[in-house]
Amino acid sequence: MCKDNLQVLSINNIKNSYLIGFALVNFIIFGFYLFMYKVVGIAGHIPTYMKVYLMISLILWLLLYLQEKGKIFANFNRYNYKSRIIIYFIINILAGYNVPYLMSSAYVFFYSGSKDSVFEYWLLLGAIIFISLLGLFLFCYSEFEIFGNQQNTFLKLIGILIVIASLIGLIYVSIIAPADSEEGRVIWVGCIFLMCIHILVGRSFFYLAVLINDIKDEGLKL
């Protein structure tokens, strides 16, 4: 396949999302978790759900790394490109949005063995991040005309408001979450990561729109 082919370029840019740079932050966060566990000390025992989540986080990072290095799902053609794009987006979204979730979950990790209520806050954090992703999709769907739709100012505005509301929601959770000191402030850092991930995932949506429009105008050239 010609590297100058816009369709090939678009699919490669979806596959190589540049999320790996932020995913590497996972190791810094894991180091932070280890520091809390070994040095600061965690009250009680780490619950099973948190152990399982940390293992899943490592698996997601590994999948993203292998994808961007071309070790898995590297080849695509006119027969399998749709399934490949779906796989790329699933890995990008799960591994990408896990970065702010993992950062925000540091608060939950610290108190998971001593405060039962933090599990509810952990689920709430995940729900807010998911809603924020929906807001990004609404914005990109309208702005980039992904599926041949016309731009819709109302949809874009709703998407932006949802993203802003989700950031406010994360900050609010960091304030109301029970803590002995300033542990809830790590959620604020998660807000910064969330915006960075939005930009990179939004880039993937842009290239998806480019791909679909080029296929519509020029026909499939894979």
Kinemage of the C-alpha trace (Angstrom):
@kinemage 1
@onewidth
@group {chain A} dominant
@subgroup {mainchain}
@vectorlist {calphas} color= white
{ca met a 1} P 0.000 0.000 0.000
{ca cys a 2} L 1.284 3.461 -0.912
{ca lys a 3} L 2.321 5.495 2.109
{ca asp a 4} L 1.085 8.642 0.331
{ca asn a 5} L -2.412 7.163 0.212
{ca leu a 6} L -4.600 9.407 2.392
{ca gln a 7} L -6.644 6.427 3.528
{ca val a 8} L -3.541 4.528 4.640
{ca leu a 9} L -2.243 7.666 6.352
{ca ser a 10} L -5.525 8.130 8.213
{ca ile a 11} L -5.658 4.534 9.472
{ca asn a 12} L -2.010 4.672 10.547
{ca asn a 13} L -2.691 7.868 12.475
{ca ile a 14} L -5.597 6.204 14.250
{ca lys a 15} L -3.396 3.228 15.099
{ca asn a 16} L -0.446 5.399 16.179
{ca ser a 17} L -2.397 7.708 18.436
{ca tyr a 18} L 0.577 9.092 20.435
{ca leu a 19} L -1.274 8.020 23.569
{ca ile a 20} L 1.690 5.844 24.517
{ca gly a 21} L 3.522 8.890 25.885
{ca phe a 22} L 0.783 9.496 28.423
{ca ala a 23} L 0.327 5.784 29.017
{ca leu a 24} L 3.958 5.682 30.138
{ca val a 25} L 2.824 7.957 32.945
{ca asn a 26} L 1.109 4.829 34.258
{ca phe a 27} L 4.474 3.590 35.470
{ca ile a 28} L 5.051 6.823 37.363
{ca ile a 29} L 1.600 6.437 38.883
{ca phe a 30} L 2.322 2.796 39.754
{ca gly a 31} L 5.516 4.021 41.426
{ca phe a 32} L 3.392 6.483 43.383
{ca tyr a 33} L 1.070 3.640 44.403
{ca leu a 34} L 4.066 1.567 45.504
{ca phe a 35} L 5.392 4.523 47.496
{ca met a 36} L 2.053 4.868 49.283
{ca tyr a 37} L 1.956 1.135 49.979
{ca lys a 38} L 5.557 0.660 51.134
{ca val a 39} L 6.502 4.042 52.608
{ca val a 40} L 3.379 5.942 53.616
{ca gly a 41} L 1.450 2.812 54.498
{ca ile a 42} L -2.074 1.751 53.616
{ca ala a 43} L -4.582 1.159 56.377
{ca gly a 44} L -6.146 -2.281 56.122
{ca his a 45} L -5.863 -4.634 53.162
{ca ile a 46} L -6.080 -3.617 49.515
{ca pro a 47} L -9.442 -4.961 48.267
{ca thr a 48} L -9.665 -7.416 45.390
{ca tyr a 49} L -11.362 -4.946 43.031
{ca met a 50} L -8.388 -2.588 43.256
{ca lys a 51} L -5.874 -5.385 42.644
{ca val a 52} L -7.840 -6.555 39.596
{ca tyr a 53} L -8.086 -2.998 38.294
{ca leu a 54} L -4.333 -2.461 38.578
{ca met a 55} L -3.693 -5.680 36.655
{ca ile a 56} L -6.128 -4.606 33.936
{ca ser a 57} L -4.337 -1.251 33.748
{ca leu a 58} L -1.048 -3.000 33.038
{ca ile a 59} L -2.674 -5.151 30.353
{ca leu a 60} L -4.199 -2.091 28.680
{ca trp a 61} L -0.835 -0.335 28.638
{ca leu a 62} L 0.802 -3.425 27.124
{ca leu a 63} L -1.854 -3.675 24.392
{ca leu a 64} L -1.435 -0.001 23.512
{ca tyr a 65} L 2.343 -0.345 23.436
{ca leu a 66} L 2.236 -3.416 21.190
{ca gln a 67} L -0.296 -1.749 18.896
{ca glu a 68} L 1.759 1.420 18.430
{ca lys a 69} L 4.938 -0.596 17.911
{ca gly a 70} L 3.205 -2.653 15.228
{ca lys a 71} L 3.501 -5.942 17.117
{ca ile a 72} L -0.232 -6.639 17.062
{ca phe a 73} L -2.963 -5.707 14.568
{ca ala a 74} L -0.269 -4.141 12.387
{ca asn a 75} L -1.574 -5.042 8.942
{ca phe a 76} L -4.838 -3.919 7.419
{ca asn a 77} L -6.372 -4.174 3.970
{ca arg a 78} L -9.616 -3.527 2.115
{ca tyr a 79} L -11.195 -6.602 3.717
{ca asn a 80} L -10.337 -6.088 7.380
{ca tyr a 81} L -9.761 -2.332 7.758
{ca lys a 82} L -13.133 -1.756 9.458
{ca ser a 83} L -12.490 -4.344 12.170
{ca arg a 84} L -8.946 -3.012 12.604
{ca ile a 85} L -10.208 0.535 13.111
{ca ile a 86} L -12.710 -0.683 15.701
{ca ile a 87} L -9.911 -2.511 17.551
{ca tyr a 88} L -7.642 0.549 17.394
{ca phe a 89} L -10.359 2.764 18.832
{ca ile a 90} L -11.226 0.296 21.599
{ca ile a 91} L -7.590 0.050 22.694
{ca asn a 92} L -6.991 3.795 22.333
{ca ile a 93} L -10.059 4.747 24.333
{ca leu a 94} L -9.677 2.156 27.102
{ca ala a 95} L -5.922 2.631 27.541
{ca gly a 96} L -6.091 6.390 27.022
{ca tyr a 97} L -8.882 7.214 29.435
{ca asn a 98} L -7.473 4.789 31.955
{ca val a 99} L -4.610 7.273 32.492
{ca pro a 100} L -6.742 9.963 34.206
{ca tyr a 101} L -8.775 7.225 35.900
{ca leu a 102} L -5.653 5.575 37.287
{ca met a 103} L -4.357 8.919 38.518
{ca ser a 104} L -7.663 9.805 40.170
{ca ser a 105} L -7.891 6.300 41.643
{ca ala a 106} L -4.752 6.932 43.700
{ca tyr a 107} L -7.067 8.482 46.282
{ca val a 108} L -9.203 5.335 46.294
{ca phe a 109} L -6.107 3.129 46.542
{ca phe a 110} L -4.934 5.015 49.623
{ca tyr a 111} L -8.217 4.592 51.486
{ca ser a 112} L -9.593 1.413 49.894
{ca gly a 113} L -8.630 -0.753 52.845
{ca ser a 114} L -10.041 1.533 55.522
{ca lys a 115} L -13.035 3.431 54.084
{ca asp a 116} L -15.805 1.404 52.445
{ca ser a 117} L -17.345 4.520 50.894
{ca val a 118} L -14.373 5.104 48.560
{ca phe a 119} L -15.604 2.300 46.288
{ca glu a 120} L -18.648 4.418 45.472
{ca tyr a 121} L -16.395 7.397 44.723
{ca trp a 122} L -14.244 5.168 42.506
{ca leu a 123} L -17.301 4.191 40.446
{ca leu a 124} L -18.369 7.837 40.336
{ca leu a 125} L -14.970 8.871 38.973
{ca gly a 126} L -15.266 6.263 36.227
{ca ala a 127} L -18.782 7.419 35.345
{ca ile a 128} L -17.688 11.059 35.107
{ca ile a 129} L -14.769 10.201 32.820
{ca phe a 130} L -17.074 8.109 30.616
{ca ile a 131} L -19.570 10.969 30.375
{ca ser a 132} L -16.709 13.298 29.446
{ca leu a 133} L -15.808 10.923 26.599
{ca leu a 134} L -19.403 11.098 25.365
{ca gly a 135} L -19.136 14.884 25.368
{ca leu a 136} L -15.974 14.710 23.274
{ca phe a 137} L -17.675 12.348 20.817
{ca leu a 138} L -20.653 14.682 20.383
{ca phe a 139} L -18.304 17.573 19.667
{ca cys a 140} L -16.166 15.600 17.202
{ca tyr a 141} L -19.205 14.018 15.538
{ca ser a 142} L -20.507 17.454 14.637
{ca glu a 143} L -17.247 19.360 14.129
{ca phe a 144} L -15.562 16.773 11.878
{ca glu a 145} L -18.781 15.525 10.213
{ca ile a 146} L -17.548 11.993 10.905
{ca phe a 147} L -20.378 10.062 9.268
{ca gly a 148} L -21.212 12.534 6.538
{ca asn a 149} L -23.529 14.496 8.799
{ca gln a 150} L -23.752 18.275 8.693
{ca gln a 151} L -22.190 20.386 11.427
{ca asn a 152} L -24.580 21.048 14.275
{ca thr a 153} L -23.746 23.990 16.527
{ca phe a 154} L -26.151 22.758 19.205
{ca leu a 155} L -24.479 19.329 19.374
{ca lys a 156} L -21.027 20.914 19.559
{ca leu a 157} L -22.177 23.185 22.370
{ca ile a 158} L -23.723 20.267 24.262
{ca gly a 159} L -20.482 18.302 23.851
{ca ile a 160} L -18.374 21.179 25.158
{ca leu a 161} L -20.707 21.726 28.113
{ca ile a 162} L -20.588 18.020 28.982
{ca val a 163} L -16.778 18.045 28.966
{ca ile a 164} L -16.670 21.181 31.137
{ca ala a 165} L -19.278 19.749 33.507
{ca ser a 166} L -17.275 16.526 33.833
{ca leu a 167} L -14.150 18.472 34.808
{ca ile a 168} L -16.145 20.410 37.379
{ca gly a 169} L -17.573 17.097 38.583
{ca leu a 170} L -14.109 15.623 39.118
{ca ile a 171} L -13.009 18.691 41.066
{ca tyr a 172} L -16.198 18.532 43.138
{ca val a 173} L -15.565 14.867 43.971
{ca ser a 174} L -12.023 15.760 45.060
{ca ile a 175} L -13.521 18.266 47.496
{ca ile a 176} L -16.307 16.149 48.989
{ca ala a 177} L -14.442 12.824 49.081
{ca pro a 178} L -13.585 11.862 52.682
{ca ala a 179} L -9.894 12.380 53.383
{ca asp a 180} L -7.640 12.993 56.359
{ca ser a 181} L -5.525 15.576 54.551
{ca glu a 182} L -5.102 16.590 50.884
{ca glu a 183} L -5.219 13.123 49.298
{ca gly a 184} L -8.234 14.015 47.182
{ca arg a 185} L -6.188 16.598 45.286
{ca val a 186} L -4.678 13.861 43.082
{ca ile a 187} L -8.030 13.898 41.297
{ca trp a 188} L -7.156 17.404 40.092
{ca val a 189} L -4.122 15.969 38.329
{ca gly a 190} L -6.477 13.471 36.708
{ca cys a 191} L -8.376 16.449 35.236
{ca ile a 192} L -5.206 17.633 33.469
{ca phe a 193} L -4.566 14.164 32.062
{ca leu a 194} L -8.203 13.931 30.972
{ca met a 195} L -7.900 17.056 28.824
{ca cys a 196} L -4.676 15.769 27.250
{ca ile a 197} L -6.333 12.459 26.395
{ca his a 198} L -9.307 14.322 24.933
{ca ile a 199} L -6.973 16.097 22.502
{ca leu a 200} L -5.320 12.880 21.327
{ca val a 201} L -8.542 10.885 21.041
{ca gly a 202} L -10.095 13.855 19.249
{ca arg a 203} L -7.203 13.597 16.788
{ca ser a 204} L -8.194 9.980 16.101
{ca phe a 205} L -11.802 11.029 15.465
{ca phe a 206} L -10.508 13.655 13.025
{ca tyr a 207} L -8.601 11.052 11.024
{ca leu a 208} L -11.632 8.770 11.087
{ca ala a 209} L -13.619 11.568 9.457
{ca val a 210} L -10.857 12.107 6.884
{ca leu a 211} L -10.868 8.385 6.073
{ca ile a 212} L -14.633 8.109 5.688
{ca asn a 213} L -14.877 11.232 3.541
{ca asp a 214} L -11.987 10.163 1.301
{ca ile a 215} L -13.529 6.730 0.744
{ca lys a 216} L -16.828 8.428 -0.078
{ca asp a 217} L -15.192 10.814 -2.580
{ca glu a 218} L -12.449 8.652 -4.101
{ca gly a 219} L -13.572 5.094 -3.425
{ca leu a 220} L -11.719 2.506 -1.353
{ca lys a 221} L -7.978 2.553 -2.114
{ca leu a 222} L -6.597 -0.032 0.293
